[in-house]
């Protein structure tokens, strides 16, 4: 995980929701945006709120593991 006080210019990020999101309640999901060197993750219910940033290799490891949980 990348620990920074700012995610940079978040207005330039293109956020998307997982295809596994519950379509009956669009407010219960995380959103992901990719930028050079960082994958950003945020809560779809709190768009201006805190975000997590992960190195691409760490995010790839997580995504590979996540479907099995």
C-alpha positions in Angstrom: 0.0 0.0 0.0 1.2 3.5 -0.8 0.9 5.9 2.1 0.5 9.5 1.0 -1.5 12.4 2.4 -2.8 13.3 -1.1 -3.9 11.3 -4.1 -2.8 14.0 -6.4 -5.3 15.5 -8.9 -8.2 13.1 -8.4 -10.3 14.9 -10.9 -8.3 13.4 -13.7 -8.8 9.8 -12.5 -11.4 7.6 -14.3 -13.2 5.6 -11.6 -15.1 2.4 -12.3 -17.0 -0.1 -10.2 -16.5 -3.8 -10.1 -18.6 -6.1 -12.3 -19.3 -8.0 -9.1 -21.1 -5.0 -7.6 -24.6 -5.5 -6.3 -26.7 -3.9 -9.0 -29.7 -3.7 -6.7 -27.9 -1.2 -4.4 -25.3 0.9 -6.3 -24.1 2.6 -3.1 -22.5 -0.5 -1.7 -19.3 -0.8 -3.7 -15.7 0.3 -4.0 -14.4 2.1 -7.1 -11.0 1.8 -8.7 -9.0 4.1 -10.8 -5.6 3.4 -12.4 -2.8 6.0 -12.7 0.8 5.6 -13.6 2.4 3.7 -10.7 -0.7 3.6 -8.5 -4.1 1.9 -8.4 -6.5 4.1 -6.3 -9.5 2.6 -4.4 -12.3 4.6 -2.8 -15.7 4.0 -1.2 -18.5 4.8 -3.6 -20.6 6.2 -0.8 -17.9 8.8 0.1 -16.4 10.0 -3.1 -14.4 12.9 -1.6 -13.4 10.8 1.4 -10.2 8.8 2.0 -8.6 6.7 -0.7 -6.2 3.9 -0.7 -3.3 3.7 -3.2 -1.6 0.4 -4.1 1.4 -0.4 -6.3 0.3 -2.1 -9.5 2.0 -5.4 -8.5 0.3 -5.4 -5.1 -3.1 -4.7 -6.7 -2.6 -7.6 -9.2 -1.8 -10.0 -6.4 -5.0 -8.9 -4.6 -7.2 -9.2 -7.6 -5.8 -12.7 -8.3 -6.6 -13.7 -4.8 -9.9 -12.0 -4.3 -12.2 -14.2 -6.4 -11.3 -17.2 -4.2 -12.5 -15.6 -1.0 
